[in-house]
Amino acid sequence: MSDEEKLKFCDERKALGNSLFKAGRLDLALGRYKKVGDVFSYVDNFPEDVKAKAQELKQACELNKAMCYLRIHGGPRINNYDEAKAACNKVLKDDKGSPREDNEEYKQEQEGTKMGT
């Protein structure tokens, strides 16, 4: 599968996940979002234009996974806060080096968060 085909496949998985989420089928939506993360687990060898799109798609799906984990009730996965936090932490980890890290306001927010304010 080419890089462009992977992007198209994952974009379709995300769109299907979004439809399932809206229909309240959270377990199925979660599976679609996980698939995108699996396909884009390593994107460093992708061409720059494809890498940026893949990273954006992966981050969106990680955040959508977090939302699914927070909304799933009942069954063996009650209150999946740890899974939601892990999904959000993946986005933050992958977002290192983004332009907003140079932003002074962003730095102040992070310092305030660390200090508990």
C-alpha positions as CSV (number, residue, x, y, z in Angstrom):
1,M,0.0,0.0,0.0
2,S,1.5,3.4,-1.0
3,D,1.6,6.3,1.4
4,E,-1.2,8.1,-0.4
5,E,-3.3,4.9,-0.2
6,K,-2.6,4.7,3.5
7,L,-3.8,8.3,3.9
8,K,-7.0,7.6,2.0
9,F,-7.6,4.4,3.9
10,C,-7.1,6.1,7.3
11,D,-9.2,9.1,6.4
12,E,-12.0,6.7,5.5
13,R,-11.6,4.9,8.8
14,K,-11.7,8.2,10.7
15,A,-14.9,9.3,8.9
16,L,-16.5,6.0,9.6
17,G,-15.4,6.3,13.2
18,N,-17.0,9.7,13.4
19,S,-20.3,8.4,12.0
20,L,-20.3,5.5,14.5
21,F,-19.4,7.9,17.4
22,K,-22.4,10.1,16.5
23,A,-24.6,7.0,16.4
24,G,-23.5,6.1,19.9
25,R,-21.6,3.0,18.8
26,L,-18.5,3.9,20.8
27,D,-16.8,0.5,20.8
28,L,-16.9,0.3,17.0
29,A,-15.8,3.9,16.6
30,L,-12.9,3.3,19.0
31,G,-11.8,0.3,16.8
32,R,-11.7,2.6,13.7
33,Y,-9.6,5.2,15.5
34,K,-7.2,2.6,16.8
35,K,-6.7,1.3,13.3
36,V,-5.5,4.7,12.2
37,G,-3.0,4.8,15.0
38,D,-1.8,1.4,14.1
39,V,-1.2,2.4,10.4
40,F,0.6,5.6,11.4
41,S,2.5,4.2,14.3
42,Y,5.8,5.2,12.5
43,V,5.7,8.1,10.0
44,D,9.3,9.3,10.0
45,N,10.1,7.7,6.6
46,F,7.1,9.3,4.9
47,P,7.7,12.2,2.5
48,E,7.2,15.6,4.3
49,D,3.8,16.4,2.8
50,V,2.4,13.0,3.5
51,K,4.0,12.9,7.0
52,A,2.3,16.1,8.0
53,K,-1.1,14.9,6.9
54,A,-0.6,11.5,8.5
55,Q,0.5,13.1,11.8
56,E,-2.5,15.4,11.8
57,L,-4.8,12.4,11.1
58,K,-3.2,10.4,13.8
59,Q,-3.5,13.1,16.3
60,A,-7.2,13.7,15.5
61,C,-7.9,9.9,16.0
62,E,-5.9,9.8,19.2
63,L,-8.1,12.6,20.6
64,N,-11.2,10.9,19.3
65,K,-10.1,7.7,21.1
66,A,-9.8,9.7,24.3
67,M,-13.4,10.9,23.8
68,C,-14.6,7.4,23.3
69,Y,-12.8,6.2,26.4
70,L,-14.4,8.9,28.4
71,R,-17.9,8.2,27.1
72,I,-17.9,4.4,27.3
73,H,-20.0,3.3,30.3
74,G,-20.7,-0.2,31.6
75,G,-19.1,-3.5,30.8
76,P,-15.4,-4.2,31.6
77,R,-14.3,-0.7,30.7
78,I,-16.0,1.5,33.2
79,N,-14.2,4.9,33.6
80,N,-11.4,4.5,31.2
81,Y,-9.6,7.6,32.4
82,D,-6.1,6.0,32.1
83,E,-6.7,5.0,28.5
84,A,-8.0,8.5,27.7
85,K,-5.0,10.1,29.4
86,A,-2.6,7.8,27.5
87,A,-4.3,8.8,24.2
88,C,-3.9,12.5,25.0
89,N,-0.3,12.0,26.1
90,K,0.5,10.5,22.7
91,V,-0.7,13.6,21.0
92,L,1.3,15.8,23.3
93,K,4.4,13.6,22.9
94,D,4.1,13.7,19.1
95,D,3.5,17.5,19.2
96,K,6.9,18.2,20.6
97,G,8.7,20.8,18.5
98,S,5.6,22.4,17.3
99,P,5.7,26.2,16.8
100,R,3.5,26.8,19.8
101,E,6.2,25.6,22.1
102,D,8.1,28.8,21.2
103,N,5.1,30.9,22.2
104,E,5.6,32.6,25.5
105,E,2.0,32.3,26.5
106,Y,2.1,28.6,25.9
107,K,5.2,28.3,28.1
108,Q,3.5,30.3,30.9
109,E,0.5,28.0,30.7
110,Q,2.7,24.9,31.0
111,E,4.6,26.4,34.0
112,G,1.3,27.3,35.7
113,T,0.0,23.8,35.1
114,K,3.1,22.2,36.5
115,M,2.9,24.5,39.6
116,G,-0.8,23.6,40.1
117,T,-2.2,27.1,39.4
